[in-house]
């Protein structure tokens, strides 16, 4: 196999793996990155465990009921745009789209029904 074909094959495999989603290793890395990002940007209002603070009116991300009531798109939109009239700021100009998706996946991983 020529060097060009080898690089082309490797590139196709990498692209294909991204299209399919995270592997088990990638999922573990994603959860670690998500936890780190969550702890640095979100935990002050949502708690390091994601259970929120009733006094701040932040949702309990571990609640299966909450998890079932909101789509991934809505979570991403709230992170990006914030919520007017609340303390939830817009992060869209501070986080990349990839970081927002990492947070969405991490928030989904907090669902206590999956544990």
Biopython code that builds the backbone (N, CA, C, O; Angstrom):
import numpy as np
from Bio.PDB.StructureBuilder import StructureBuilder

atoms = [
    (1, "UNK", "N", (0.859, -1.171, 0.000)),
    (1, "UNK", "CA", (0.000, 0.000, 0.000)),
    (1, "UNK", "C", (0.906, 1.235, 0.000)),
    (1, "UNK", "O", (1.865, 1.312, 0.768)),
    (2, "UNK", "N", (0.603, 2.162, -0.837)),
    (2, "UNK", "CA", (1.421, 3.374, -0.911)),
    (2, "UNK", "C", (1.167, 4.237, 0.325)),
    (2, "UNK", "O", (0.157, 4.093, 1.012)),
    (3, "UNK", "N", (2.087, 5.109, 0.576)),
    (3, "UNK", "CA", (1.983, 5.993, 1.729)),
    (3, "UNK", "C", (0.722, 6.861, 1.638)),
    (3, "UNK", "O", (0.043, 7.091, 2.639)),
    (4, "UNK", "N", (0.420, 7.336, 0.429)),
    (4, "UNK", "CA", (-0.770, 8.158, 0.231)),
    (4, "UNK", "C", (-2.040, 7.385, 0.591)),
    (4, "UNK", "O", (-2.914, 7.898, 1.291)),
    (5, "UNK", "N", (-2.129, 6.144, 0.102)),
    (5, "UNK", "CA", (-3.308, 5.322, 0.382)),
    (5, "UNK", "C", (-3.417, 5.025, 1.874)),
    (5, "UNK", "O", (-4.515, 4.984, 2.429)),
    (6, "UNK", "N", (-2.276, 4.821, 2.514)),
    (6, "UNK", "CA", (-2.278, 4.546, 3.951)),
    (6, "UNK", "C", (-2.840, 5.752, 4.714)),
    (6, "UNK", "O", (-3.690, 5.588, 5.588)),
    (7, "UNK", "N", (-2.367, 6.969, 4.384)),
    (7, "UNK", "CA", (-2.882, 8.174, 5.035)),
    (7, "UNK", "C", (-4.363, 8.377, 4.730)),
    (7, "UNK", "O", (-5.133, 8.766, 5.608)),
    (8, "UNK", "N", (-4.753, 8.118, 3.509)),
    (8, "UNK", "CA", (-6.144, 8.245, 3.122)),
    (8, "UNK", "C", (-7.018, 7.274, 3.926)),
    (8, "UNK", "O", (-8.095, 7.648, 4.392)),
    (9, "UNK", "N", (-6.559, 6.047, 4.085)),
    (9, "UNK", "CA", (-7.295, 5.044, 4.848)),
    (9, "UNK", "C", (-7.410, 5.455, 6.312)),
    (9, "UNK", "O", (-8.485, 5.360, 6.904)),
    (10, "UNK", "N", (-6.312, 5.908, 6.890)),
    (10, "UNK", "CA", (-6.327, 6.343, 8.284)),
    (10, "UNK", "C", (-7.276, 7.536, 8.447)),
    (10, "UNK", "O", (-8.064, 7.583, 9.391)),
    (11, "UNK", "N", (-7.196, 8.482, 7.536)),
    (11, "UNK", "CA", (-8.079, 9.646, 7.594)),
    (11, "UNK", "C", (-9.539, 9.252, 7.503)),
    (11, "UNK", "O", (-10.377, 9.797, 8.221)),
    (12, "UNK", "N", (-9.851, 8.308, 6.626)),
    (12, "UNK", "CA", (-11.232, 7.844, 6.480)),
    (12, "UNK", "C", (-11.706, 7.157, 7.753)),
    (12, "UNK", "O", (-12.849, 7.347, 8.171)),
    (13, "UNK", "N", (-10.838, 6.361, 8.375)),
    (13, "UNK", "CA", (-11.213, 5.672, 9.616)),
    (13, "UNK", "C", (-11.456, 6.668, 10.744)),
    (13, "UNK", "O", (-12.405, 6.516, 11.514)),
    (14, "UNK", "N", (-10.616, 7.671, 10.843)),
    (14, "UNK", "CA", (-10.795, 8.683, 11.879)),
    (14, "UNK", "C", (-12.097, 9.439, 11.641)),
    (14, "UNK", "O", (-12.877, 9.640, 12.571)),
    (15, "UNK", "N", (-12.331, 9.853, 10.415)),
    (15, "UNK", "CA", (-13.566, 10.562, 10.089)),
    (15, "UNK", "C", (-14.789, 9.702, 10.351)),
    (15, "UNK", "O", (-15.791, 10.192, 10.873)),
    (16, "UNK", "N", (-14.720, 8.432, 9.999)),
    (16, "UNK", "CA", (-15.824, 7.516, 10.212)),
    (16, "UNK", "C", (-16.094, 7.332, 11.707)),
    (16, "UNK", "O", (-17.251, 7.270, 12.123)),
    (17, "UNK", "N", (-15.032, 7.243, 12.519)),
    (17, "UNK", "CA", (-15.227, 7.055, 13.955)),
    (17, "UNK", "C", (-15.887, 8.280, 14.575)),
    (17, "UNK", "O", (-16.691, 8.144, 15.498)),
    (18, "UNK", "N", (-15.559, 9.479, 14.083)),
    (18, "UNK", "CA", (-16.224, 10.677, 14.584)),
    (18, "UNK", "C", (-17.685, 10.682, 14.175)),
    (18, "UNK", "O", (-18.542, 11.118, 14.944)),
    (19, "UNK", "N", (-17.977, 10.207, 12.987)),
    (19, "UNK", "CA", (-19.364, 10.183, 12.513)),
    (19, "UNK", "C", (-20.204, 9.214, 13.338)),
    (19, "UNK", "O", (-21.385, 9.466, 13.574)),
    (20, "UNK", "N", (-19.608, 8.115, 13.775)),
    (20, "UNK", "CA", (-20.346, 7.122, 14.547)),
    (20, "UNK", "C", (-20.547, 7.533, 15.995)),
    (20, "UNK", "O", (-21.463, 7.046, 16.659)),
    (21, "UNK", "N", (-19.716, 8.407, 16.479)),
    (21, "UNK", "CA", (-19.809, 8.820, 17.879)),
    (21, "UNK", "C", (-18.641, 8.283, 18.658)),
    (21, "UNK", "O", (-17.779, 7.602, 18.103)),
    (22, "UNK", "N", (-18.600, 8.584, 19.954)),
    (22, "UNK", "CA", (-17.450, 8.214, 20.759)),
    (22, "UNK", "C", (-17.351, 6.711, 20.974)),
    (22, "UNK", "O", (-18.358, 6.026, 21.158)),
    (23, "UNK", "N", (-16.136, 6.218, 20.948)),
    (23, "UNK", "CA", (-15.891, 4.824, 21.299)),
    (23, "UNK", "C", (-15.941, 4.731, 22.814)),
    (23, "UNK", "O", (-16.159, 5.740, 23.485)),
    (24, "UNK", "N", (-15.742, 3.538, 23.365)),
    (24, "UNK", "CA", (-15.725, 3.405, 24.816)),
    (24, "UNK", "C", (-14.615, 4.271, 25.401)),
    (24, "UNK", "O", (-14.816, 4.938, 26.416)),
    (25, "UNK", "N", (-13.456, 4.264, 24.771)),
    (25, "UNK", "CA", (-12.352, 5.104, 25.237)),
    (25, "UNK", "C", (-12.706, 6.565, 25.069)),
    (25, "UNK", "O", (-12.482, 7.364, 25.977)),
    (26, "UNK", "N", (-13.257, 6.929, 23.919)),
    (26, "UNK", "CA", (-13.642, 8.308, 23.662)),
    (26, "UNK", "C", (-14.735, 8.769, 24.614)),
    (26, "UNK", "O", (-14.729, 9.920, 25.050)),
    (27, "UNK", "N", (-15.672, 7.887, 24.940)),
    (27, "UNK", "CA", (-16.740, 8.236, 25.867)),
    (27, "UNK", "C", (-16.170, 8.525, 27.248)),
    (27, "UNK", "O", (-16.595, 9.467, 27.916)),
    (28, "UNK", "N", (-15.202, 7.710, 27.676)),
    (28, "UNK", "CA", (-14.576, 7.936, 28.982)),
    (28, "UNK", "C", (-13.828, 9.264, 28.983)),
    (28, "UNK", "O", (-13.912, 10.034, 29.940)),
    (29, "UNK", "N", (-13.098, 9.526, 27.906)),
    (29, "UNK", "CA", (-12.395, 10.806, 27.797)),
    (29, "UNK", "C", (-13.395, 11.959, 27.767)),
    (29, "UNK", "O", (-13.183, 12.990, 28.405)),
    (30, "UNK", "N", (-14.480, 11.780, 27.026)),
    (30, "UNK", "CA", (-15.507, 12.811, 26.931)),
    (30, "UNK", "C", (-16.142, 13.096, 28.277)),
    (30, "UNK", "O", (-16.415, 14.250, 28.605)),
    (31, "UNK", "N", (-16.381, 12.043, 29.065)),
    (31, "UNK", "CA", (-16.989, 12.244, 30.382)),
    (31, "UNK", "C", (-16.017, 12.988, 31.295)),
    (31, "UNK", "O", (-16.428, 13.858, 32.063)),
    (32, "UNK", "N", (-14.729, 12.649, 31.214)),
    (32, "UNK", "CA", (-13.735, 13.353, 32.024)),
    (32, "UNK", "C", (-13.658, 14.816, 31.616)),
    (32, "UNK", "O", (-13.633, 15.704, 32.468)),
    (33, "UNK", "N", (-13.621, 15.067, 30.308)),
    (33, "UNK", "CA", (-13.588, 16.453, 29.816)),
    (33, "UNK", "C", (-14.876, 17.173, 30.192)),
    (33, "UNK", "O", (-14.846, 18.341, 30.580)),
    (34, "UNK", "N", (-16.004, 16.480, 30.078)),
    (34, "UNK", "CA", (-17.287, 17.069, 30.437)),
    (34, "UNK", "C", (-17.353, 17.425, 31.908)),
    (34, "UNK", "O", (-17.830, 18.499, 32.273)),
    (35, "UNK", "N", (-16.872, 16.521, 32.758)),
    (35, "UNK", "CA", (-16.868, 16.782, 34.197)),
    (35, "UNK", "C", (-16.003, 17.999, 34.514)),
    (35, "UNK", "O", (-16.395, 18.861, 35.301)),
    (36, "UNK", "N", (-14.835, 18.062, 33.902)),
    (36, "UNK", "CA", (-13.930, 19.185, 34.136)),
    (36, "UNK", "C", (-14.564, 20.508, 33.695)),
    (36, "UNK", "O", (-14.517, 21.500, 34.422)),
    (37, "UNK", "N", (-15.146, 20.510, 32.516)),
    (37, "UNK", "CA", (-15.802, 21.709, 31.993)),
    (37, "UNK", "C", (-16.998, 22.096, 32.859)),
    (37, "UNK", "O", (-17.192, 23.269, 33.177)),
    (38, "UNK", "N", (-17.794, 21.103, 33.235)),
    (38, "UNK", "CA", (-18.955, 21.337, 34.095)),
    (38, "UNK", "C", (-18.512, 21.938, 35.427)),
    (38, "UNK", "O", (-19.098, 22.911, 35.903)),
    (39, "UNK", "N", (-17.471, 21.350, 36.026)),
    (39, "UNK", "CA", (-17.003, 21.847, 37.328)),
    (39, "UNK", "C", (-16.482, 23.278, 37.241)),
    (39, "UNK", "O", (-16.633, 24.054, 38.185)),
    (40, "UNK", "N", (-15.868, 23.630, 36.111)),
    (40, "UNK", "CA", (-15.314, 24.980, 36.004)),
    (40, "UNK", "C", (-16.343, 26.028, 35.584)),
    (40, "UNK", "O", (-16.189, 27.200, 35.928)),
    (41, "UNK", "N", (-17.377, 25.644, 34.859)),
    (41, "UNK", "CA", (-18.333, 26.617, 34.334)),
    (41, "UNK", "C", (-19.726, 26.541, 34.963)),
    (41, "UNK", "O", (-20.434, 27.547, 35.008)),
    (42, "UNK", "N", (-20.123, 25.376, 35.444)),
    (42, "UNK", "CA", (-21.525, 25.167, 35.827)),
    (42, "UNK", "C", (-21.748, 24.845, 37.304)),
    (42, "UNK", "O", (-22.797, 25.167, 37.861)),
    (43, "UNK", "N", (-20.760, 24.210, 37.935)),
    (43, "UNK", "CA", (-20.955, 23.674, 39.286)),
    (43, "UNK", "C", (-21.282, 24.744, 40.322)),
    (43, "UNK", "O", (-21.942, 24.450, 41.319)),
    (44, "UNK", "N", (-20.835, 25.968, 40.107)),
    (44, "UNK", "CA", (-21.106, 27.007, 41.109)),
    (44, "UNK", "C", (-22.606, 27.225, 41.297)),
    (44, "UNK", "O", (-23.042, 27.611, 42.381)),
    (45, "UNK", "N", (-23.391, 26.985, 40.262)),
    (45, "UNK", "CA", (-24.848, 27.150, 40.366)),
    (45, "UNK", "C", (-25.606, 25.821, 40.355)),
    (45, "UNK", "O", (-26.706, 25.722, 40.899)),
    (46, "UNK", "N", (-25.011, 24.805, 39.735)),
    (46, "UNK", "CA", (-25.704, 23.523, 39.587)),
    (46, "UNK", "C", (-25.156, 22.429, 40.495)),
    (46, "UNK", "O", (-25.668, 21.310, 40.495)),
    (47, "UNK", "N", (-24.109, 22.745, 41.276)),
    (47, "UNK", "CA", (-23.505, 21.766, 42.183)),
    (47, "UNK", "C", (-22.593, 20.815, 41.438)),
    (47, "UNK", "O", (-22.840, 20.507, 40.272)),
    (48, "UNK", "N", (-21.543, 20.344, 42.092)),
    (48, "UNK", "CA", (-20.611, 19.422, 41.439)),
    (48, "UNK", "C", (-21.275, 18.089, 41.122)),
    (48, "UNK", "O", (-20.828, 17.361, 40.236)),
    (49, "UNK", "N", (-22.346, 17.769, 41.849)),
    (49, "UNK", "CA", (-23.074, 16.526, 41.595)),
    (49, "UNK", "C", (-24.213, 16.709, 40.590)),
    (49, "UNK", "O", (-24.857, 15.733, 40.203)),
    (50, "UNK", "N", (-24.469, 17.965, 40.161)),
    (50, "UNK", "CA", (-25.519, 18.240, 39.190)),
    (50, "UNK", "C", (-26.919, 18.262, 39.769)),
    (50, "UNK", "O", (-27.895, 18.342, 39.022)),
    (51, "UNK", "N", (-27.036, 18.193, 41.088)),
    (51, "UNK", "CA", (-28.364, 18.157, 41.711)),
    (51, "UNK", "C", (-28.994, 19.533, 41.860)),
    (51, "UNK", "O", (-30.156, 19.645, 42.250)),
    (52, "UNK", "N", (-28.237, 20.580, 41.551)),
    (52, "UNK", "CA", (-28.779, 21.926, 41.632)),
    (52, "UNK", "C", (-28.945, 22.396, 43.068)),
    (52, "UNK", "O", (-28.645, 21.676, 44.020)),
    (53, "UNK", "N", (-29.427, 23.614, 43.196)),
    (53, "UNK", "CA", (-29.680, 24.215, 44.504)),
    (53, "UNK", "C", (-31.085, 24.796, 44.481)),
    (53, "UNK", "O", (-31.357, 25.730, 43.728)),
    (54, "UNK", "N", (-31.979, 24.253, 45.299)),
    (54, "UNK", "CA", (-33.350, 24.762, 45.313)),
    (54, "UNK", "C", (-33.432, 26.275, 45.530)),
    (54, "UNK", "O", (-34.280, 26.939, 44.935)),
    (55, "UNK", "N", (-32.562, 26.819, 46.373)),
    (55, "UNK", "CA", (-32.599, 28.260, 46.640)),
    (55, "UNK", "C", (-32.288, 29.080, 45.394)),
    (55, "UNK", "O", (-32.741, 30.217, 45.263)),
    (56, "UNK", "N", (-31.508, 28.496, 44.477)),
    (56, "UNK", "CA", (-31.172, 29.184, 43.227)),
    (56, "UNK", "C", (-32.124, 28.823, 42.090)),
    (56, "UNK", "O", (-32.031, 29.378, 40.995)),
    (57, "UNK", "N", (-33.036, 27.893, 42.353)),
    (57, "UNK", "CA", (-33.992, 27.420, 41.344)),
    (57, "UNK", "C", (-33.288, 26.780, 40.151)),
    (57, "UNK", "O", (-33.734, 26.919, 39.012)),
    (58, "UNK", "N", (-32.182, 26.074, 40.419)),
    (58, "UNK", "CA", (-31.480, 25.376, 39.344)),
    (58, "UNK", "C", (-31.985, 23.939, 39.290)),
    (58, "UNK", "O", (-32.264, 23.346, 40.332)),
    (59, "UNK", "N", (-32.104, 23.378, 38.106)),
    (59, "UNK", "CA", (-32.673, 22.037, 37.982)),
    (59, "UNK", "C", (-31.751, 20.954, 38.533)),
    (59, "UNK", "O", (-30.536, 21.126, 38.630)),
    (60, "UNK", "N", (-32.370, 19.839, 38.887)),
    (60, "UNK", "CA", (-31.640, 18.652, 39.321)),
    (60, "UNK", "C", (-31.385, 17.793, 38.085)),
    (60, "UNK", "O", (-32.282, 17.087, 37.623)),
    (61, "UNK", "N", (-30.166, 17.852, 37.548)),
    (61, "UNK", "CA", (-29.831, 17.111, 36.337)),
    (61, "UNK", "C", (-29.821, 15.603, 36.561)),
    (61, "UNK", "O", (-29.813, 14.842, 35.594)),
    (62, "UNK", "N", (-29.822, 15.155, 37.816)),
    (62, "UNK", "CA", (-29.829, 13.722, 38.089)),
    (62, "UNK", "C", (-31.234, 13.138, 38.042)),
    (62, "UNK", "O", (-31.400, 11.918, 38.024)),
    (63, "UNK", "N", (-32.245, 13.997, 38.024)),
    (63, "UNK", "CA", (-33.636, 13.561, 38.053)),
    (63, "UNK", "C", (-34.069, 12.948, 36.723)),
    (63, "UNK", "O", (-33.994, 13.605, 35.685)),
    (64, "UNK", "N", (-34.520, 11.693, 36.749)),
    (64, "UNK", "CA", (-35.026, 11.093, 35.513)),
    (64, "UNK", "C", (-36.187, 11.887, 34.916)),
    (64, "UNK", "O", (-36.329, 11.959, 33.695)),
    (65, "UNK", "N", (-37.012, 12.481, 35.773)),
    (65, "UNK", "CA", (-38.138, 13.285, 35.284)),
    (65, "UNK", "C", (-37.624, 14.501, 34.512)),
    (65, "UNK", "O", (-38.124, 14.804, 33.429)),
    (66, "UNK", "N", (-36.621, 15.204, 35.068)),
    (66, "UNK", "CA", (-36.050, 16.357, 34.367)),
    (66, "UNK", "C", (-35.398, 15.897, 33.072)),
    (66, "UNK", "O", (-35.587, 16.517, 32.026)),
    (67, "UNK", "N", (-34.635, 14.819, 33.135)),
    (67, "UNK", "CA", (-33.933, 14.310, 31.949)),
    (67, "UNK", "C", (-34.915, 13.996, 30.819)),
    (67, "UNK", "O", (-34.633, 14.265, 29.651)),
    (68, "UNK", "N", (-36.064, 13.429, 31.170)),
    (68, "UNK", "CA", (-37.060, 13.068, 30.157)),
    (68, "UNK", "C", (-37.804, 14.288, 29.613)),
    (68, "UNK", "O", (-38.391, 14.228, 28.532)),
    (69, "UNK", "N", (-37.779, 15.378, 30.351)),
    (69, "UNK", "CA", (-38.572, 16.539, 29.960)),
    (69, "UNK", "C", (-37.865, 17.515, 29.026)),
    (69, "UNK", "O", (-38.482, 18.472, 28.560)),
    (70, "UNK", "N", (-36.599, 17.293, 28.747)),
    (70, "UNK", "CA", (-35.839, 18.263, 27.959)),
    (70, "UNK", "C", (-35.000, 17.548, 26.898)),
    (70, "UNK", "O", (-34.401, 16.507, 27.165)),
    (71, "UNK", "N", (-34.968, 18.114, 25.711)),
    (71, "UNK", "CA", (-34.200, 17.523, 24.609)),
    (71, "UNK", "C", (-32.743, 17.985, 24.666)),
    (71, "UNK", "O", (-32.415, 18.969, 25.330)),
    (72, "UNK", "N", (-31.888, 17.267, 23.970)),
    (72, "UNK", "CA", (-30.486, 17.674, 23.861)),
    (72, "UNK", "C", (-30.380, 19.062, 23.232)),
    (72, "UNK", "O", (-29.561, 19.882, 23.647)),
    (73, "UNK", "N", (-31.213, 19.312, 22.235)),
    (73, "UNK", "CA", (-31.185, 20.607, 21.557)),
    (73, "UNK", "C", (-31.537, 21.736, 22.529)),
    (73, "UNK", "O", (-30.937, 22.810, 22.485)),
    (74, "UNK", "N", (-32.502, 21.488, 23.399)),
    (74, "UNK", "CA", (-32.877, 22.527, 24.359)),
    (74, "UNK", "C", (-31.761, 22.761, 25.369)),
    (74, "UNK", "O", (-31.477, 23.906, 25.721)),
    (75, "UNK", "N", (-31.127, 21.695, 25.838)),
    (75, "UNK", "CA", (-30.018, 21.860, 26.773)),
    (75, "UNK", "C", (-28.931, 22.707, 26.118)),
    (75, "UNK", "O", (-28.418, 23.644, 26.729)),
    (76, "UNK", "N", (-28.581, 22.377, 24.876)),
    (76, "UNK", "CA", (-27.546, 23.122, 24.150)),
    (76, "UNK", "C", (-27.958, 24.582, 23.972)),
    (76, "UNK", "O", (-27.134, 25.484, 24.127)),
    (77, "UNK", "N", (-29.220, 24.814, 23.649)),
    (77, "UNK", "CA", (-29.710, 26.174, 23.439)),
    (77, "UNK", "C", (-29.647, 26.989, 24.736)),
    (77, "UNK", "O", (-29.274, 28.162, 24.716)),
    (78, "UNK", "N", (-30.011, 26.368, 25.855)),
    (78, "UNK", "CA", (-29.953, 27.068, 27.143)),
    (78, "UNK", "C", (-28.511, 27.398, 27.508)),
    (78, "UNK", "O", (-28.225, 28.494, 27.990)),
    (79, "UNK", "N", (-27.605, 26.455, 27.279)),
    (79, "UNK", "CA", (-26.194, 26.723, 27.558)),
    (79, "UNK", "C", (-25.706, 27.874, 26.679)),
    (79, "UNK", "O", (-25.051, 28.795, 27.166)),
    (80, "UNK", "N", (-26.020, 27.822, 25.409)),
    (80, "UNK", "CA", (-25.530, 28.836, 24.469)),
    (80, "UNK", "C", (-26.169, 30.202, 24.691)),
    (80, "UNK", "O", (-25.477, 31.220, 24.690)),
    (81, "UNK", "N", (-27.492, 30.226, 24.881)),
    (81, "UNK", "CA", (-28.218, 31.498, 24.922)),
    (81, "UNK", "C", (-28.572, 31.993, 26.315)),
    (81, "UNK", "O", (-28.967, 33.148, 26.475)),
    (82, "UNK", "N", (-28.438, 31.145, 27.321)),
    (82, "UNK", "CA", (-28.841, 31.520, 28.671)),
    (82, "UNK", "C", (-30.354, 31.554, 28.784)),
    (82, "UNK", "O", (-31.062, 31.174, 27.851)),
    (83, "UNK", "N", (-30.850, 32.009, 29.925)),
    (83, "UNK", "CA", (-32.289, 32.115, 30.147)),
    (83, "UNK", "C", (-32.566, 33.511, 30.697)),
    (83, "UNK", "O", (-32.159, 33.850, 31.808)),
    (84, "UNK", "N", (-33.265, 34.309, 29.897)),
    (84, "UNK", "CA", (-33.583, 35.679, 30.322)),
    (84, "UNK", "C", (-34.406, 35.659, 31.603)),
    (84, "UNK", "O", (-35.266, 34.801, 31.801)),
    (85, "UNK", "N", (-34.121, 36.618, 32.458)),
    (85, "UNK", "CA", (-34.851, 36.743, 33.708)),
    (85, "UNK", "C", (-34.366, 35.804, 34.800)),
    (85, "UNK", "O", (-34.952, 35.748, 35.881)),
    (86, "UNK", "N", (-33.288, 35.061, 34.520)),
    (86, "UNK", "CA", (-32.718, 34.159, 35.524)),
    (86, "UNK", "C", (-31.218, 34.439, 35.627)),
    (86, "UNK", "O", (-30.675, 35.295, 34.929)),
    (87, "UNK", "N", (-30.579, 33.703, 36.502)),
    (87, "UNK", "CA", (-29.126, 33.848, 36.663)),
    (87, "UNK", "C", (-28.350, 33.040, 35.622)),
    (87, "UNK", "O", (-27.121, 33.098, 35.590)),
    (88, "UNK", "N", (-29.052, 32.287, 34.772)),
    (88, "UNK", "CA", (-28.365, 31.455, 33.772)),
    (88, "UNK", "C", (-27.814, 32.330, 32.652)),
    (88, "UNK", "O", (-28.570, 32.887, 31.856)),
    (89, "UNK", "N", (-26.464, 32.445, 32.599)),
    (89, "UNK", "CA", (-25.853, 33.283, 31.565)),
    (89, "UNK", "C", (-25.757, 32.563, 30.226)),
    (89, "UNK", "O", (-25.877, 31.340, 30.152)),
    (90, "UNK", "N", (-25.544, 33.324, 29.194)),
    (90, "UNK", "CA", (-25.285, 32.766, 27.861)),
    (90, "UNK", "C", (-23.807, 32.414, 27.787)),
    (90, "UNK", "O", (-22.947, 33.241, 28.092)),
    (91, "UNK", "N", (-23.516, 31.181, 27.380)),
    (91, "UNK", "CA", (-22.131, 30.726, 27.244)),
    (91, "UNK", "C", (-21.710, 30.600, 25.788)),
    (91, "UNK", "O", (-20.570, 30.237, 25.498)),
    (92, "UNK", "N", (-22.623, 30.896, 24.873)),
    (92, "UNK", "CA", (-22.347, 30.715, 23.450)),
    (92, "UNK", "C", (-21.173, 31.505, 22.921)),
    (92, "UNK", "O", (-20.529, 31.085, 21.960)),
    (93, "UNK", "N", (-20.881, 32.638, 23.526)),
    (93, "UNK", "CA", (-19.736, 33.424, 23.068)),
    (93, "UNK", "C", (-18.465, 33.108, 23.849)),
    (93, "UNK", "O", (-17.410, 33.684, 23.581)),
    (94, "UNK", "N", (-18.562, 32.187, 24.821)),
    (94, "UNK", "CA", (-17.402, 31.814, 25.626)),
    (94, "UNK", "C", (-16.988, 30.362, 25.416)),
    (94, "UNK", "O", (-15.844, 29.996, 25.684)),
    (95, "UNK", "N", (-17.906, 29.542, 24.943)),
    (95, "UNK", "CA", (-17.639, 28.122, 24.706)),
    (95, "UNK", "C", (-17.818, 27.804, 23.227)),
    (95, "UNK", "O", (-18.629, 28.426, 22.540)),
    (96, "UNK", "N", (-17.061, 26.841, 22.754)),
    (96, "UNK", "CA", (-17.215, 26.385, 21.379)),
    (96, "UNK", "C", (-18.440, 25.479, 21.286)),
    (96, "UNK", "O", (-18.953, 25.011, 22.303)),
    (97, "UNK", "N", (-18.898, 25.240, 20.077)),
    (97, "UNK", "CA", (-20.017, 24.313, 19.866)),
    (97, "UNK", "C", (-19.654, 22.923, 20.383)),
    (97, "UNK", "O", (-20.506, 22.228, 20.938)),
    (98, "UNK", "N", (-18.399, 22.515, 20.206)),
    (98, "UNK", "CA", (-17.952, 21.205, 20.691)),
    (98, "UNK", "C", (-17.992, 21.152, 22.220)),
    (98, "UNK", "O", (-18.380, 20.133, 22.791)),
    (99, "UNK", "N", (-17.598, 22.230, 22.879)),
    (99, "UNK", "CA", (-17.647, 22.257, 24.340)),
    (99, "UNK", "C", (-19.091, 22.210, 24.835)),
    (99, "UNK", "O", (-19.384, 21.557, 25.837)),
    (100, "UNK", "N", (-19.979, 22.887, 24.148)),
    (100, "UNK", "CA", (-21.396, 22.851, 24.530)),
    (100, "UNK", "C", (-21.934, 21.432, 24.384)),
    (100, "UNK", "O", (-22.669, 20.960, 25.251)),
    (101, "UNK", "N", (-21.580, 20.749, 23.305)),
    (101, "UNK", "CA", (-22.030, 19.366, 23.130)),
    (101, "UNK", "C", (-21.424, 18.442, 24.190)),
    (101, "UNK", "O", (-22.077, 17.503, 24.644)),
    (102, "UNK", "N", (-20.181, 18.709, 24.580)),
    (102, "UNK", "CA", (-19.548, 17.940, 25.657)),
    (102, "UNK", "C", (-20.342, 18.112, 26.945)),
    (102, "UNK", "O", (-20.557, 17.149, 27.681)),
    (103, "UNK", "N", (-20.778, 19.341, 27.217)),
    (103, "UNK", "CA", (-21.600, 19.587, 28.406)),
    (103, "UNK", "C", (-22.952, 18.884, 28.316)),
    (103, "UNK", "O", (-23.431, 18.328, 29.303)),
    (104, "UNK", "N", (-23.561, 18.909, 27.146)),
    (104, "UNK", "CA", (-24.846, 18.219, 26.965)),
    (104, "UNK", "C", (-24.683, 16.734, 27.285)),
    (104, "UNK", "O", (-25.486, 16.166, 28.025)),
    (105, "UNK", "N", (-23.654, 16.110, 26.734)),
    (105, "UNK", "CA", (-23.421, 14.677, 26.981)),
    (105, "UNK", "C", (-23.125, 14.412, 28.450)),
    (105, "UNK", "O", (-23.582, 13.418, 29.013)),
    (106, "UNK", "N", (-22.366, 15.296, 29.062)),
    (106, "UNK", "CA", (-22.060, 15.111, 30.486)),
    (106, "UNK", "C", (-23.331, 15.251, 31.323)),
    (106, "UNK", "O", (-23.568, 14.445, 32.223)),
    (107, "UNK", "N", (-24.146, 16.260, 31.036)),
    (107, "UNK", "CA", (-25.393, 16.441, 31.775)),
    (107, "UNK", "C", (-26.286, 15.211, 31.611)),
    (107, "UNK", "O", (-26.932, 14.783, 32.568)),
    (108, "UNK", "N", (-26.328, 14.649, 30.423)),
    (108, "UNK", "CA", (-27.095, 13.415, 30.213)),
    (108, "UNK", "C", (-26.544, 12.259, 31.039)),
    (108, "UNK", "O", (-27.305, 11.401, 31.488)),
    (109, "UNK", "N", (-25.242, 12.226, 31.243)),
    (109, "UNK", "CA", (-24.634, 11.132, 32.010)),
    (109, "UNK", "C", (-24.986, 11.196, 33.489)),
    (109, "UNK", "O", (-24.778, 10.220, 34.210)),
    (110, "UNK", "N", (-25.511, 12.317, 33.955)),
    (110, "UNK", "CA", (-25.861, 12.483, 35.358)),
    (110, "UNK", "C", (-27.204, 11.855, 35.706)),
    (110, "UNK", "O", (-27.551, 11.769, 36.884)),
    (111, "UNK", "N", (-27.964, 11.417, 34.711)),
    (111, "UNK", "CA", (-29.299, 10.838, 34.903)),
    (111, "UNK", "C", (-29.213, 9.651, 35.871)),
    (111, "UNK", "O", (-28.573, 8.644, 35.568)),
    (112, "UNK", "N", (-29.856, 9.773, 37.026)),
    (112, "UNK", "CA", (-29.798, 8.714, 38.037)),
    (112, "UNK", "C", (-30.521, 7.444, 37.602)),
    (112, "UNK", "O", (-30.284, 6.386, 38.184)),
    (113, "UNK", "N", (-31.386, 7.512, 36.609)),
    (113, "UNK", "CA", (-32.080, 6.322, 36.120)),
    (113, "UNK", "C", (-31.123, 5.386, 35.386)),
    (113, "UNK", "O", (-31.410, 4.197, 35.246)),
    (114, "UNK", "N", (-30.002, 5.904, 34.921)),
    (114, "UNK", "CA", (-29.036, 5.095, 34.180)),
    (114, "UNK", "C", (-27.992, 4.459, 35.090)),
    (114, "UNK", "O", (-27.103, 3.754, 34.614)),
    (115, "UNK", "N", (-28.091, 4.697, 36.371)),
    (115, "UNK", "CA", (-27.067, 4.193, 37.302)),
    (115, "UNK", "C", (-27.540, 3.005, 38.070)),
    (115, "UNK", "O", (-26.798, 2.466, 38.891)),
]
sb = StructureBuilder()
sb.init_structure("model")
sb.init_model(0)
sb.init_chain("A")
sb.init_seg("    ")
for serial, (resi, resn, name, xyz) in enumerate(atoms, 1):
    if name == "N":
        sb.init_residue(resn, " ", resi, " ")
    sb.init_atom(name, np.array(xyz, "f"), 0.0, 1.0, " ", f" {name:<3s}", serial, name[0])
structure = sb.get_structure()
